[in-house]
Amino acid sequence: MDSTRIIELVSYTLPTLIMGFVLYHFIELYTNNEKEKRNYLLQKESKPDVLSLRLQAYERMTLFLERINPSQLLVRITPISDDKNDYANFVIAQIEQEYEHNLAQQIYISDECWSTITTAKNATIQLILMETKNEKISDANQLREVVLKELLNKQSPSGAGLIFLRNEVRQLW
């Protein structure tokens, strides 16, 4: 092959390669753009569903905190015997059962909110256990009275959890 033939071949091939590269680049940009557009539209369509699920989770956790509030809990659960330890164990078992029933809700709420709810649950249990150890309390009815009187002077742990929960829900709007 002579040099003119090689130059002629390169002069035809080089522009074709450049055009091929440019075309490939534009097609890649176009497909990436379409992919991002599809993802955006999917997120936009699913966002109301996710918000609805999150709000339902916050509602469930509000209900949980209200149900474990000692002023609600001790009125709702009457003593099954006069033994204060049996009553305390029964009440704590009810709190744990409520908590386990709502475990799946942690998927939809923030870690900090879930931690606050768990802390409120544990603090409520601790309050009941502390008063159960009080030797001045002889039966289950006295235990109920003492715990309820204790909360007259201060906010219940679930009340603090509710405040945090409400503030977090306000941030969703």
C-alpha positions as CSV (number, residue, x, y, z in Angstrom):
1,M,0.0,0.0,0.0
2,D,1.3,3.4,-0.9
3,S,1.2,6.4,1.5
4,T,-1.5,8.2,-0.4
5,R,-3.8,5.3,0.1
6,I,-3.1,5.2,3.8
7,I,-3.7,8.9,4.2
8,E,-6.9,8.6,2.3
9,L,-8.0,5.7,4.5
10,V,-7.1,7.6,7.7
11,S,-8.9,10.8,6.4
12,Y,-12.1,8.7,6.0
13,T,-11.8,6.7,9.2
14,L,-10.8,9.4,11.7
15,P,-13.9,11.6,11.2
16,T,-16.1,8.4,11.4
17,L,-14.4,7.4,14.7
18,I,-14.9,10.9,16.1
19,M,-18.6,11.0,15.0
20,G,-19.0,7.5,16.6
21,F,-17.5,8.7,19.9
22,V,-19.7,11.9,19.9
23,L,-22.8,9.8,19.1
24,Y,-21.9,7.3,21.9
25,H,-21.4,10.2,24.4
26,F,-24.8,11.8,23.5
27,I,-26.7,8.5,23.7
28,E,-25.1,7.8,27.1
29,L,-26.1,11.2,28.3
30,Y,-29.6,10.7,27.0
31,T,-30.1,7.3,28.7
32,N,-28.7,8.6,32.0
33,N,-31.1,11.6,31.8
34,E,-34.0,9.3,31.1
35,K,-33.0,7.0,34.0
36,E,-32.8,10.0,36.4
37,K,-36.2,11.2,35.1
38,R,-37.8,7.8,35.7
39,N,-36.3,7.7,39.2
40,Y,-37.6,11.2,40.0
41,L,-41.1,10.3,38.8
42,L,-41.1,7.1,40.8
43,Q,-40.1,9.0,43.9
44,K,-42.6,11.7,43.3
45,E,-45.4,9.1,42.9
46,S,-44.4,7.1,46.0
47,K,-43.7,10.1,48.3
48,P,-47.4,10.5,49.3
49,D,-47.6,6.8,50.1
50,V,-44.4,7.0,52.3
51,L,-45.7,10.1,54.0
52,S,-48.9,8.4,54.7
53,L,-47.1,5.4,56.2
54,R,-44.9,7.6,58.3
55,L,-47.9,9.5,59.7
56,Q,-49.6,6.3,60.5
57,A,-46.5,5.1,62.4
58,Y,-46.5,8.4,64.3
59,E,-50.2,7.9,65.1
60,R,-49.5,4.4,66.4
61,M,-46.6,5.5,68.5
62,T,-48.7,8.4,70.0
63,L,-51.3,5.8,70.9
64,F,-48.6,3.6,72.4
65,L,-47.3,6.5,74.5
66,E,-50.8,7.4,75.7
67,R,-51.5,3.8,76.6
68,I,-48.4,3.4,78.7
69,N,-48.9,6.7,80.5
70,P,-49.2,5.5,84.1
71,S,-52.3,7.7,84.7
72,Q,-54.0,5.9,81.8
73,L,-52.4,2.5,82.4
74,L,-53.1,2.1,86.1
75,V,-56.7,3.2,85.8
76,R,-57.3,0.8,82.9
77,I,-55.5,-2.2,84.4
78,T,-57.1,-3.1,87.7
79,P,-55.2,-5.3,90.2
80,I,-55.8,-9.0,89.8
81,S,-54.7,-9.7,93.4
82,D,-53.6,-7.7,96.4
83,D,-50.0,-8.6,95.9
84,K,-48.1,-5.5,94.7
85,N,-45.4,-7.6,92.9
86,D,-47.9,-9.5,90.9
87,Y,-49.7,-6.3,89.9
88,A,-46.4,-4.6,88.9
89,N,-45.4,-7.6,86.9
90,F,-48.7,-7.7,85.1
91,V,-48.6,-4.0,84.3
92,I,-45.0,-4.3,83.0
93,A,-46.0,-7.3,80.9
94,Q,-48.8,-5.1,79.4
95,I,-46.3,-2.4,78.6
96,E,-43.9,-4.8,77.0
97,Q,-46.8,-6.4,75.0
98,E,-47.8,-3.0,73.7
99,Y,-44.2,-2.2,72.8
100,E,-43.7,-5.5,70.9
101,H,-46.9,-4.9,69.0
102,N,-45.5,-1.7,67.7
103,L,-41.9,-2.7,67.0
104,A,-42.4,-2.5,63.2
105,Q,-43.2,1.2,63.4
106,Q,-39.5,2.0,64.0
107,I,-39.0,1.6,60.2
108,Y,-41.0,4.7,59.5
109,I,-39.8,7.0,62.2
110,S,-36.4,8.5,63.0
111,D,-33.9,6.7,65.1
112,E,-33.9,9.5,67.6
113,C,-37.7,9.4,67.9
114,W,-37.6,5.6,68.4
115,S,-34.9,6.0,71.0
116,T,-37.1,8.5,72.9
117,I,-40.1,6.2,72.8
118,T,-38.0,3.3,74.1
119,T,-36.6,5.5,76.8
120,A,-40.1,6.6,77.8
121,K,-41.2,2.9,78.0
122,N,-38.1,2.0,80.1
123,A,-38.6,5.0,82.4
124,T,-42.2,4.0,83.0
125,I,-41.2,0.5,83.9
126,Q,-38.5,1.8,86.2
127,L,-41.0,4.1,87.9
128,I,-43.3,1.1,88.6
129,L,-40.4,-1.1,89.8
130,M,-39.0,1.7,92.1
131,E,-42.4,2.2,93.8
132,T,-42.9,-1.6,94.0
133,K,-39.7,-1.8,96.1
134,N,-41.0,0.8,98.5
135,E,-41.6,-1.1,101.8
136,K,-44.4,1.3,102.9
137,I,-46.5,0.1,100.1
138,S,-48.3,-3.1,101.1
139,D,-50.7,-3.9,98.3
140,A,-51.5,-3.4,94.7
141,N,-54.1,-0.6,95.3
142,Q,-51.5,1.4,97.3
143,L,-49.0,0.9,94.5
144,R,-51.5,2.4,92.1
145,E,-52.1,5.4,94.3
146,V,-48.5,6.1,95.0
147,V,-47.5,6.0,91.3
148,L,-50.4,8.2,90.4
149,K,-49.5,10.7,93.2
150,E,-45.9,10.7,92.1
151,L,-46.9,11.8,88.6
152,L,-49.1,14.7,89.9
153,N,-45.9,16.7,90.6
154,K,-44.0,15.9,87.5
155,Q,-44.4,15.0,83.8
156,S,-44.7,11.3,83.0
157,P,-42.0,9.7,80.8
158,S,-44.6,9.1,78.1
159,G,-45.5,12.8,78.2
160,A,-41.9,13.8,77.4
161,G,-42.0,11.2,74.5
162,L,-45.2,12.7,73.2
163,I,-43.7,16.2,73.1
164,F,-40.7,14.9,71.1
165,L,-43.0,13.0,68.8
166,R,-45.2,16.0,68.1
167,N,-42.2,18.2,67.3
168,E,-40.9,15.6,64.8
169,V,-44.3,15.4,63.1
170,R,-44.4,19.2,62.8
171,Q,-41.1,19.0,60.9
172,L,-42.7,16.8,58.2
173,W,-44.8,19.6,57.1
